Amino acid sequence: MIKLPAEPSRHRVAVWRELRKAGALSLGQGIWAVPDVPVFADGISRAITLTEQAGGQAVTLNASGRSEADASRFQALFTAARSEDWAEFLADCGKFDRELAKEIHIGKFTLAELEEEEQSLERLRRWYRDLTARDVFGAPEAAEAGRRLKRCAAACEDYAERVFAALHQTPQGEQ
């Protein structure tokens, strides 16, 4: 449970962002939950530190459902949240694919553009690793996300080859 002063609101936002980044599930005003696995420990610790630095209070509890149905509901809620994360990831993979296709279509084969695309691919890779670590119950979209990331990497490699080919072409008439 997190309690923070109403003002300044930046503290509430900072804690909220840290909990979301960690993969915590909001159960209600100031109540957050994560499965009891080590991958969440650092993020929860950072959120507690931010809370305390802002003059707030954090209460952490180990809890379990009162019944198997409660545990199943939590798992379903948590998995649904990861499914939303995976859907956003897949949408960004689509944006990455469209960006590369656009650059190929217009013939923009520069090292600067290649570097930008490689940075975008690396961001997707980091995001995939983070989501995979937090997806402790295995959302169904995870497998498709892995396949899409591999396709993005292959498309980026193809683009890199096109950039290097364009850079090493000799103009007509020279040899």
N, C-alpha and C positions, 0 to 999 in steps of 0.2 A: 504494500500500500504506500502511495506517495502523497504527501501533503506539502503544498508549497504556498507561500504568500501569494495573494492575487496579483500584486504588483511588485516589481516590474514583471510583465508578462514574458519577457525574454527568457527568464529562468524556466518557466513552465514549458516553453517551446523547446529549449535546449534539452530538457529531460525527456520530453515527448519524442524528440528526434532521436535521442540516444536509445530509448527503448524500442522504437520502430526499427532503427538500424540493427539493433541486436536481434530483432525477430520476435519481440515480446508481443503477446496478444492482449489487447485492451478488453477487459471484462466489464468495465464501467468506470465511472469517474474516479480516477486515481488508483484503480485496481488493475494490475497487469499480471500476466502469468506466462511462464515458459515451462517446458518439460524439464525435469531434473536431470540434465546432462551437462557435461563440462563446457560444451561449445558456447553456452549462454553466460557463463560466469563473468568474463571480462566486461561484456556489455552491461550486465546488471550492476557490476561493481562501479563502472563509470557513471551510470545513472544515479546510484546511491551517493557517490561523491558529489556530483552536480547538485543533487537535492540538498545535501548537507551544507555545501558551500553557499547555497542560496538562502540558508536559514530555514529550510524545510525539514521534514521528517520522513524517513523511509522505514517501513516495517517489512521485513522479509519472513516468510513462513514456508515451510515445507508442507504441502497439502496433497491430499489424494482425494479422489471422489469417494463419496459415501457408498457408492455402488458401482458395479461394473458399467452400468448405463451412464453414470456421471463421467467416468473415465473415457468411455467411448465418445460422449458428446464433446468433451474437451479435445480429444484427438481429432474429431471431425472439424471442430472450429479451427483448430491450429492448422490442420491440413488445408482447409478452405483458404486461410490467410496465405499459406505458401502457394496455393494454386493461383491466387491473384498476383503474387510476386512473379511466378513463372510466366503468367500471361503477359505481364509487362515486359519481362525479359524477352519473350518470343516476339513481341511487337518491336522491340529495339533491334532484334536480329533482322526483322523485316526491313526496318529503316536502313540498317547497315547494307543489306543486299541491294536495296534501291539506290543508295548513294553510290555504291561501286558501279552498278549498271549505268547510272547517269554519267559518271566520269568516263567510262568506257565508250558510251554512246557519243559524247562530245569530244573524245580523244584527248582528255586531259591526263597526260602521262608524265607527271613531274615528280621529282623526289619529294618535294614539299607535300604534295597531295598524298603520296604513298606513306609518308611519315604520319600524316594526320589519320589516314585509314588504319595504319598499324596501331596507333594510339587508341583508336576507337575499338579495335579488336581486342586489345589488351584490357580495356575497361570492361568489355563483355566477358572476358575470361575471369577477371577478378570477381565480377558480379556473379558469374556462374559458380565459382568456388564458394563464395559467401552463401549463396542460396542453397547449394548442396549441403553445406555444413549445417544450416539451420533447418533443413527439410528432414527432420528426424523420423517422421512417419511415412515419408515417401509419397508425395503428391503425384498424381498420375501424369502431370505435364513434364515432370523432370526428365523422362526418357526422350521426349520430343525435343526438349531444350538442349540436351546433349548432342543430338543429331544435328540440330540447327546450328549450334556453335561450330561443329566440325565443318559444316557446309560454309559457314562464314569464313573460317580459317582457309578453306580451300579456295574460296572466291578471292580472298585477299592475296593468297599466293599466286593465283592466276593474274591478278592485277599487277602484282610486283614484277612478274615475268614480262608483262606488256610494257611496264614502265622501263625496265632495263633494256628491252628490245628497242623501244623508241629512242632511248638515250644513246644507243650504240649503232643506230642506223647511219650509214654514210649517205650524204646527199647524192642525188642522181648526178652522174657525170664525174664524180670524184672517185678515185681509187688508188 
